[in-house]
Amino acid sequence: MVKDRKEEAPKKKKSDFKAFLKKRAPIYLALIAMFVVFGIPEFTKGSLEKSFPEFTAEEQQIVDILMKYDGGNGGYTLMNAISDKIAEEYPDEKIYDHKKTVVELSVSNINLEENQVVLYFKSHQGEMNFDWNVNSKSSDITSNNPESKHLIDKVKFYD
């Protein structure tokens, strides 16, 4: 009888979950490491739009009119043209993540309907300055320097 009681005592079971994790831990660690190495840099990648400062609602409306300008063609916007121009100048660099890169975008009111938007891009190798006038009522955009004119033309005549 004494032996029966000892045998009836429950044996310690290994947790099924613990055994499952122990068996597959290297696989899970490898997946997490791959995500950290390849996934996170893609999510934290710098871009031109992320470099812009905060704007008031009125200023944001002007910036949206300018950056979404597509010349009536649809698809290729002024934001794409600016990004392409910067990528052309710095082809193999993560330029927005560089310490010396400065992106300034300012909106100033010229008159009741017209605003001036200046984009200043400075990096360790040089600088670019773009200057436009944006009519908030008619959404007309005019350039004030040759670099800006070139980008407007590129957007207008894009196929």
GROMACS elastic network, one bead per residue, 0.5 to 0.9 nm:
[ bonds ]
;  ai    aj funct       b0    kb
    1     4     6  0.51248   500
    1     5     6  0.66259   500
    1     6     6  0.89562   500
    2     5     6  0.54116   500
    2     6     6  0.66209   500
    2     7     6  0.89149   500
    3     6     6  0.52569   500
    3     7     6  0.63314   500
    3     8     6  0.87256   500
    4     7     6  0.51643   500
    4     8     6  0.61800   500
    4     9     6  0.89420   500
    5     8     6  0.50976   500
    5     9     6  0.66382   500
    6     9     6  0.55189   500
    6    10     6  0.89769   500
    7    10     6  0.78152   500
    7    11     6  0.88743   500
    8    11     6  0.86690   500
   10    13     6  0.84541   500
   13    16     6  0.84221   500
   14    17     6  0.85821   500
   14    18     6  0.73633   500
   14    19     6  0.71613   500
   15    18     6  0.51572   500
   15    19     6  0.63212   500
   15    20     6  0.85684   500
   16    19     6  0.51926   500
   16    20     6  0.60849   500
   16    21     6  0.87093   500
   17    21     6  0.62147   500
   17    22     6  0.85176   500
   18    21     6  0.52299   500
   18    22     6  0.60494   500
   18    23     6  0.85711   500
   19    22     6  0.50416   500
   19    23     6  0.61144   500
   19    24     6  0.86542   500
   20    23     6  0.53833   500
   20    24     6  0.64158   500
   20    25     6  0.84016   500
   21    24     6  0.51858   500
   21    25     6  0.54031   500
   21    28     6  0.86792   500
   22    25     6  0.53230   500
   22    26     6  0.83663   500
   23    26     6  0.78909   500
   23    27     6  0.88858   500
   24    27     6  0.54638   500
   24    28     6  0.65226   500
   24    29     6  0.88182   500
   25    28     6  0.51855   500
   25    29     6  0.60826   500
   25    30     6  0.85234   500
   26    29     6  0.50945   500
   26    30     6  0.60557   500
   26    31     6  0.86255   500
   27    30     6  0.51347   500
   27    31     6  0.62823   500
   27    32     6  0.87227   500
   28    31     6  0.50858   500
   28    32     6  0.61895   500
   28    33     6  0.85424   500
   29    32     6  0.51166   500
   29    33     6  0.60494   500
   29    34     6  0.85525   500
   30    33     6  0.50670   500
   30    34     6  0.61355   500
   30    35     6  0.86305   500
   31    34     6  0.51229   500
   31    35     6  0.62509   500
   31    36     6  0.87004   500
   32    35     6  0.50919   500
   32    36     6  0.62372   500
   32    37     6  0.86515   500
   33    36     6  0.50759   500
   33    37     6  0.61095   500
   33    38     6  0.84855   500
   34    37     6  0.51106   500
   34    38     6  0.58167   500
   34    39     6  0.73443   500
   35    38     6  0.53318   500
   35    40     6  0.66091   500
   36    39     6  0.57409   500
   36    40     6  0.54459   500
   36    41     6  0.78387   500
   37    40     6  0.66911   500
   37    41     6  0.71946   500
   38    41     6  0.61875   500
   38    42     6  0.69660   500
   39    42     6  0.54556   500
   39    43     6  0.66233   500
   39    44     6  0.89931   500
   40    43     6  0.51506   500
   40    44     6  0.62536   500
   40    45     6  0.85125   500
   41    44     6  0.51415   500
   41    45     6  0.58357   500
   42    45     6  0.51993   500
   42    46     6  0.89277   500
   43    46     6  0.87724   500
   45    94     6  0.82869   500
   45    96     6  0.82721   500
   45    97     6  0.77044   500
   46    49     6  0.84829   500
   46    50     6  0.65080   500
   46    51     6  0.74640   500
   46    94     6  0.76312   500
   46    95     6  0.81174   500
   46    96     6  0.52199   500
   46    97     6  0.59113   500
   47    50     6  0.52961   500
   47    51     6  0.64260   500
   47    83     6  0.82474   500
   47    95     6  0.87321   500
   47    96     6  0.61060   500
   47    97     6  0.85800   500
   48    51     6  0.51870   500
   48    52     6  0.69127   500
   48    79     6  0.83138   500
   48    82     6  0.84514   500
   48    83     6  0.66184   500
   48    96     6  0.71632   500
   48   103     6  0.78994   500
   49    52     6  0.55365   500
   49    79     6  0.81910   500
   50    53     6  0.81493   500
   51    96     6  0.75234   500
   51   102     6  0.83439   500
   51   103     6  0.61731   500
   51   104     6  0.81031   500
   52    55     6  0.87355   500
   52   103     6  0.67886   500
   52   104     6  0.68066   500
   52   105     6  0.63928   500
   53   103     6  0.86330   500
   53   104     6  0.74331   500
   53   105     6  0.70937   500
   53   106     6  0.87263   500
   54    60     6  0.82601   500
   55    58     6  0.78632   500
   55    59     6  0.56342   500
   55    60     6  0.54488   500
   55    63     6  0.88758   500
   55   107     6  0.87830   500
   56    59     6  0.52272   500
   56    60     6  0.59800   500
   56    61     6  0.85823   500
   57    60     6  0.50895   500
   57    61     6  0.62434   500
   57    62     6  0.88700   500
   58    61     6  0.51601   500
   58    62     6  0.65582   500
   58    63     6  0.88543   500
   59    62     6  0.51368   500
   59    63     6  0.62460   500
   59    64     6  0.85755   500
   59   106     6  0.88049   500
   59   107     6  0.62953   500
   59   108     6  0.83652   500
   59   115     6  0.89360   500
   60    63     6  0.50206   500
   60    64     6  0.60066   500
   60    65     6  0.85635   500
   60   107     6  0.89205   500
   61    64     6  0.50806   500
   61    65     6  0.62386   500
   61    66     6  0.87263   500
   61   136     6  0.81709   500
   62    65     6  0.51401   500
   62    66     6  0.63349   500
   62    67     6  0.86921   500
   62   107     6  0.78285   500
   62   115     6  0.75653   500
   62   117     6  0.81798   500
   62   134     6  0.69230   500
   62   135     6  0.82144   500
   62   136     6  0.64381   500
   62   139     6  0.86697   500
   63    66     6  0.51185   500
   63    67     6  0.59872   500
   63    68     6  0.83309   500
   63   105     6  0.89127   500
   63   107     6  0.77904   500
   63   117     6  0.75408   500
   63   134     6  0.87210   500
   64    67     6  0.52071   500
   64    68     6  0.57512   500
   64    69     6  0.81967   500
   65    68     6  0.55291   500
   65    69     6  0.61051   500
   65   134     6  0.77648   500
   65   135     6  0.89649   500
   65   136     6  0.77829   500
   65   139     6  0.64940   500
   65   140     6  0.89023   500
   65   141     6  0.87607   500
   66    69     6  0.53487   500
   66    77     6  0.89282   500
   66    78     6  0.70371   500
   66    79     6  0.81613   500
   66   117     6  0.83679   500
   66   132     6  0.84016   500
   66   133     6  0.89785   500
   66   134     6  0.68736   500
   66   139     6  0.80686   500
   66   140     6  0.88959   500
   66   141     6  0.71495   500
   67    70     6  0.84349   500
   67    77     6  0.66247   500
   67    78     6  0.51363   500
   67    80     6  0.83000   500
   67    82     6  0.89941   500
   68    76     6  0.87422   500
   68    77     6  0.54191   500
   68    78     6  0.62181   500
   68    79     6  0.66273   500
   68    80     6  0.89363   500
   69    72     6  0.79261   500
   69    74     6  0.87329   500
   69    76     6  0.84288   500
   69    77     6  0.53646   500
   69    78     6  0.56065   500
   69    79     6  0.80394   500
   69   139     6  0.85880   500
   69   141     6  0.83537   500
   69   152     6  0.87640   500
   69   155     6  0.80280   500
   70    73     6  0.58988   500
   70    74     6  0.54932   500
   70    75     6  0.66175   500
   70    76     6  0.57216   500
   70    78     6  0.63695   500
   70   152     6  0.87952   500
   70   155     6  0.59383   500
   70   156     6  0.67791   500
   70   158     6  0.89424   500
   71    74     6  0.72531   500
   71    76     6  0.84207   500
   71    77     6  0.77099   500
   71    78     6  0.86398   500
   71   152     6  0.77312   500
   71   153     6  0.84433   500
   71   154     6  0.89999   500
   71   155     6  0.57380   500
   71   157     6  0.76373   500
   71   158     6  0.84369   500
   72   155     6  0.88967   500
   72   156     6  0.70933   500
   73    76     6  0.74933   500
   73   155     6  0.80857   500
   73   156     6  0.69820   500
   73   157     6  0.80385   500
   73   158     6  0.73554   500
   73   159     6  0.78523   500
   74    77     6  0.75703   500
   76    79     6  0.82618   500
   76    80     6  0.62544   500
   76    81     6  0.74081   500
   76   155     6  0.63726   500
   76   156     6  0.89395   500
   76   158     6  0.71291   500
   76   159     6  0.87849   500
   77    80     6  0.51943   500
   77    81     6  0.64150   500
   77    82     6  0.88146   500
   77   155     6  0.62991   500
   78    82     6  0.61552   500
   78    83     6  0.85182   500
   78   151     6  0.70097   500
   78   152     6  0.70410   500
   78   154     6  0.86328   500
   78   155     6  0.62740   500
   79    82     6  0.52359   500
   79    83     6  0.61629   500
   79    84     6  0.85321   500
   80    83     6  0.51025   500
   80    84     6  0.59896   500
   80    85     6  0.85277   500
   80   155     6  0.88440   500
   81    84     6  0.50505   500
   81    85     6  0.61022   500
   81    86     6  0.86855   500
   81   151     6  0.62583   500
   81   152     6  0.84940   500
   81   154     6  0.73997   500
   81   155     6  0.69234   500
   82    85     6  0.50676   500
   82    86     6  0.63030   500
   82    87     6  0.85768   500
   82   151     6  0.72052   500
   83    86     6  0.52194   500
   83    87     6  0.60822   500
   83    88     6  0.84871   500
   84    88     6  0.59339   500
   84    89     6  0.86297   500
   85    88     6  0.50117   500
   85    89     6  0.64040   500
   85    90     6  0.87764   500
   85   151     6  0.85319   500
   86    89     6  0.51528   500
   86    90     6  0.62085   500
   86    91     6  0.81719   500
   86    95     6  0.85781   500
   86   121     6  0.87898   500
   86   128     6  0.87525   500
   87    90     6  0.50606   500
   87    91     6  0.51661   500
   87    92     6  0.81935   500
   87    93     6  0.83351   500
   87    95     6  0.84020   500
   88    91     6  0.54462   500
   90    93     6  0.57082   500
   90    94     6  0.80950   500
   90    95     6  0.68971   500
   90   125     6  0.89565   500
   91    94     6  0.85734   500
   91    95     6  0.89850   500
   92    95     6  0.86497   500
   93    96     6  0.85972   500
   93    97     6  0.88892   500
   93    98     6  0.85829   500
   94    97     6  0.56632   500
   94    98     6  0.67587   500
   95    98     6  0.52530   500
   95    99     6  0.87374   500
   95   100     6  0.89088   500
   95   101     6  0.67618   500
   95   123     6  0.75796   500
   96    99     6  0.81983   500
   96   101     6  0.62396   500
   96   102     6  0.82619   500
   96   103     6  0.86330   500
   96   123     6  0.88433   500
   97   100     6  0.87785   500
   97   101     6  0.75141   500
   98   101     6  0.55734   500
   98   123     6  0.79964   500
   98   124     6  0.83476   500
   99   102     6  0.83057   500
   99   123     6  0.86356   500
   99   124     6  0.86233   500
  100   122     6  0.77268   500
  100   123     6  0.55997   500
  100   124     6  0.56345   500
  101   121     6  0.74248   500
  101   122     6  0.56134   500
  101   124     6  0.66231   500
  102   120     6  0.77724   500
  102   121     6  0.58028   500
  102   122     6  0.50504   500
  102   123     6  0.63187   500
  103   119     6  0.72902   500
  103   120     6  0.58246   500
  103   122     6  0.65327   500
  103   123     6  0.86834   500
  104   118     6  0.78753   500
  104   119     6  0.57622   500
  104   120     6  0.50444   500
  104   121     6  0.65102   500
  104   122     6  0.86403   500
  105   117     6  0.70354   500
  105   118     6  0.56530   500
  105   120     6  0.63332   500
  105   121     6  0.86670   500
  106   116     6  0.80262   500
  106   117     6  0.56728   500
  106   118     6  0.53242   500
  106   119     6  0.66632   500
  106   120     6  0.85387   500
  107   115     6  0.66521   500
  107   116     6  0.57033   500
  107   118     6  0.66604   500
  108   114     6  0.89772   500
  108   115     6  0.55814   500
  108   116     6  0.52013   500
  108   117     6  0.65564   500
  108   118     6  0.85340   500
  109   112     6  0.74399   500
  109   113     6  0.82479   500
  109   114     6  0.64787   500
  109   116     6  0.62583   500
  109   117     6  0.88891   500
  110   113     6  0.78349   500
  110   114     6  0.55105   500
  110   115     6  0.50914   500
  110   116     6  0.64599   500
  110   133     6  0.86109   500
  111   114     6  0.52840   500
  111   115     6  0.69053   500
  112   115     6  0.82296   500
  112   136     6  0.88601   500
  113   134     6  0.83385   500
  113   135     6  0.55822   500
  113   136     6  0.55007   500
  113   137     6  0.61789   500
  113   138     6  0.86686   500
  114   133     6  0.66376   500
  114   134     6  0.56338   500
  114   136     6  0.61277   500
  114   137     6  0.82134   500
  115   132     6  0.83717   500
  115   133     6  0.55950   500
  115   134     6  0.52518   500
  115   135     6  0.64121   500
  115   136     6  0.74267   500
  116   131     6  0.72356   500
  116   132     6  0.57670   500
  116   134     6  0.62251   500
  116   135     6  0.88753   500
  117   130     6  0.82305   500
  117   131     6  0.59009   500
  117   132     6  0.52844   500
  117   133     6  0.61490   500
  117   134     6  0.72134   500
  118   129     6  0.73073   500
  118   130     6  0.57141   500
  118   132     6  0.64547   500
  118   133     6  0.87279   500
  119   128     6  0.81366   500
  119   129     6  0.58950   500
  119   130     6  0.50536   500
  119   131     6  0.64163   500
  119   132     6  0.86901   500
  120   127     6  0.74582   500
  120   128     6  0.60162   500
  120   130     6  0.64072   500
  120   131     6  0.85675   500
  121   126     6  0.85066   500
  121   127     6  0.54983   500
  121   128     6  0.50905   500
  121   129     6  0.62860   500
  121   130     6  0.84635   500
  122   125     6  0.79496   500
  122   126     6  0.59534   500
  122   128     6  0.63716   500
  122   129     6  0.84535   500
  123   126     6  0.54294   500
  123   127     6  0.60355   500
  123   128     6  0.88602   500
  124   127     6  0.83237   500
  128   147     6  0.82519   500
  129   145     6  0.85190   500
  129   147     6  0.74659   500
  129   148     6  0.81173   500
  130   143     6  0.82039   500
  130   144     6  0.79555   500
  130   145     6  0.68995   500
  130   146     6  0.84762   500
  130   147     6  0.62071   500
  130   148     6  0.50950   500
  130   149     6  0.88101   500
  131   142     6  0.88175   500
  131   143     6  0.60924   500
  131   144     6  0.53261   500
  131   145     6  0.61738   500
  131   147     6  0.82735   500
  131   148     6  0.60282   500
  131   149     6  0.89076   500
  132   141     6  0.66553   500
  132   142     6  0.56217   500
  132   144     6  0.54930   500
  132   145     6  0.78990   500
  132   148     6  0.68239   500
  132   149     6  0.86146   500
  133   140     6  0.81507   500
  133   141     6  0.56899   500
  133   142     6  0.52146   500
  133   143     6  0.62693   500
  133   144     6  0.72015   500
  134   137     6  0.89845   500
  134   138     6  0.87290   500
  134   139     6  0.64372   500
  134   140     6  0.58851   500
  134   142     6  0.67010   500
  134   143     6  0.88830   500
  135   138     6  0.57141   500
  135   139     6  0.50599   500
  135   140     6  0.51738   500
  135   141     6  0.64702   500
  135   142     6  0.86725   500
  136   139     6  0.52779   500
  136   140     6  0.76135   500
  137   140     6  0.81245   500
  138   141     6  0.89594   500
  141   152     6  0.84361   500
  142   148     6  0.86158   500
  142   149     6  0.77830   500
  142   152     6  0.82365   500
  143   146     6  0.75861   500
  143   147     6  0.84384   500
  143   148     6  0.53774   500
  143   149     6  0.51729   500
  143   150     6  0.88304   500
  143   152     6  0.74962   500
  144   147     6  0.86806   500
  144   148     6  0.68091   500
  144   149     6  0.73071   500
  145   148     6  0.55109   500
  145   149     6  0.62775   500
  145   150     6  0.88183   500
  146   150     6  0.61057   500
  146   151     6  0.87370   500
  147   150     6  0.51872   500
  147   151     6  0.65275   500
  147   152     6  0.88502   500
  148   151     6  0.52238   500
  148   152     6  0.62822   500
  148   153     6  0.86650   500
  149   152     6  0.50954   500
  149   153     6  0.61323   500
  149   154     6  0.84991   500
  150   153     6  0.51501   500
  150   154     6  0.60827   500
  150   155     6  0.87127   500
  151   155     6  0.62494   500
  151   156     6  0.85860   500
  152   155     6  0.52211   500
  152   156     6  0.61286   500
  152   157     6  0.86692   500
  153   157     6  0.60219   500
  153   158     6  0.81916   500
  154   157     6  0.54930   500
  154   158     6  0.58052   500
  155   158     6  0.52557   500
  155   159     6  0.89117   500
  156   159     6  0.88602   500
